[in-house]
């Protein structure tokens, strides 16, 4: 499989694709921002599965919430899918849902 190099033109094309698919404006901005954040962190060079796993670990070590990390991974997964590189897809973090609210949040 050919190497994937992220370029500014790829990000702009991805943004156009999201708009063409009628994604909400906020979603387009967030997905674009998340792709740029990964690109800035990874630097030049081909994107590898190992590099993506390091990015995921970096986000966890930085103390990001699992929901935030998953939303960033969703942006990357969508980007790679549009580039025909579904093999670079990352799995989401498991998030345990809280069934009950804490006493502090209870209305009286």
ZIGIWO-V896095 format. One record per residue. D_CENTER is the distance of its C-alpha to the mean C-alpha in whole Angstrom. Layout:
# ZIGIWO-V896095
d_center
D_CENTER
D_CENTER
This chain:
# ZIGIWO-V896095
d_center
22
22
19
16
16
14
17
17
18
15
13
16
17
13
14
17
16
14
17
19
18
19
15
16
17
14
12
12
12
9
7
9
9
6
7
10
9
8
11
13
13
13
16
18
19
17
14
15
14
15
13
10
12
13
10
9
13
13
11
13
16
15
16
13
13
12
11
9
7
7
5
3
3
4
4
4
6
8
8
10
12
13
14
16
14
14
15
12
10
9
11
10
12
15
16
20
21
24
27
29
28
30
34
33
31
33
35
39
